Amino acid sequence: MDVTLHLSIAGRVQGVGYRESLRAEALRLGVSGWVRNRRDGSVEAVLQGPHEAVDAALAWARRGPPAARVAQLDARPATGEFDRPYAGFERLPSA
């Protein structure tokens, strides 16, 4: 059974390749969803897939790429508009 998580990631996560690195890691793990920058300097993402794959992507997201410094990561079950099927992993425009 697939799980879907909605993530908010804060710290030094913009301008360091975080979004593209998360996208590459998610695709490598077979995780669907999306990632985007937020105007407040954070990154937002949705991860969907088998529990083990999503857990592995979440563990990576807590570290990020080498230049990132993740200060806080909040992960919660996706609800509302975020709780739907995803195909592939997209990089969405900033919100």
C-alpha distance (Angstrom), angle and dihedral (degrees) to the residues before:
residue distance angle dihedral
M1 . . .
D2 3.79 . .
V3 3.79 123.8 .
T4 3.79 126.6 -153.1
L5 3.80 122.0 -152.9
H6 3.80 129.7 -173.7
L7 3.83 112.0 -147.2
S8 3.80 134.1 -162.3
I9 3.80 113.1 -168.8
A10 3.82 122.7 -169.7
G11 3.78 133.9 -176.5
R12 3.77 129.3 57.8
V13 3.80 94.1 -15.7
Q14 3.81 104.3 126.6
G15 3.78 123.1 77.0
V16 3.81 92.6 17.7
G17 3.83 101.7 88.4
Y18 3.79 94.1 -98.3
R19 3.82 97.6 138.7
E20 3.79 96.7 47.3
S21 3.80 91.8 43.3
L22 3.82 91.5 50.4
R23 3.80 89.5 48.5
A24 3.82 91.8 51.4
E25 3.81 92.3 47.1
A26 3.81 92.3 47.9
L27 3.80 91.7 50.4
R28 3.81 90.6 47.7
L29 3.81 89.7 52.9
G30 3.81 95.4 43.6
V31 3.82 93.3 -112.5
S32 3.82 120.4 148.4
G33 3.80 129.4 -154.1
W34 3.79 136.5 76.3
V35 3.81 145.4 -85.3
R36 3.83 132.5 -150.1
N37 3.78 142.3 166.7
R38 3.79 119.4 -108.4
R39 3.79 122.5 -142.5
D40 3.81 89.9 -120.1
G41 3.82 90.5 66.3
S42 3.80 96.2 -99.9
V43 3.79 129.8 112.7
E44 3.81 124.1 -125.5
A45 3.80 125.0 -159.1
V46 3.79 144.0 168.9
L47 3.81 119.0 -146.4
Q48 3.80 121.4 -167.0
G49 3.76 131.4 175.5
P50 3.78 144.2 76.7
H51 3.81 112.6 -15.4
E52 3.82 94.9 -112.5
A53 3.81 93.4 48.9
V54 3.81 93.1 47.6
D55 3.82 90.0 47.8
A56 3.82 89.8 52.5
A57 3.83 91.5 49.0
L58 3.80 90.0 47.4
A59 3.82 91.0 51.6
W60 3.81 89.1 51.7
A61 3.84 91.1 47.4
R62 3.81 90.0 56.4
R63 3.84 88.3 61.6
G64 3.79 103.8 28.0
P65 3.80 124.4 -174.8
P66 3.83 119.9 -31.7
A67 3.84 96.2 -91.0
A68 3.83 93.9 49.0
R69 3.79 125.4 93.9
V70 3.80 109.8 -161.2
A71 3.81 107.8 -156.9
Q72 3.81 97.5 173.4
L73 3.79 136.8 6.5
D74 3.79 121.8 -172.9
A75 3.80 116.0 -168.3
R76 3.77 122.6 -177.1
P77 3.80 135.7 161.5
A78 3.79 110.0 -82.0
T79 3.80 115.1 -107.6
G80 3.77 137.1 178.7
E81 3.80 115.5 0.1
F82 3.83 91.6 1.4
D83 3.83 94.3 57.9
R84 3.79 101.2 82.7
P85 3.81 137.3 99.9
Y86 3.82 116.8 -75.0
A87 3.79 129.3 -161.5
G88 3.80 117.3 -157.1
F89 3.78 124.1 -18.3
E90 3.80 120.2 -77.8
R91 3.78 135.0 -165.1
L92 3.80 104.2 -138.5
P93 3.82 128.2 -158.9
S94 3.80 117.0 -91.2
A95 3.79 117.6 -83.4
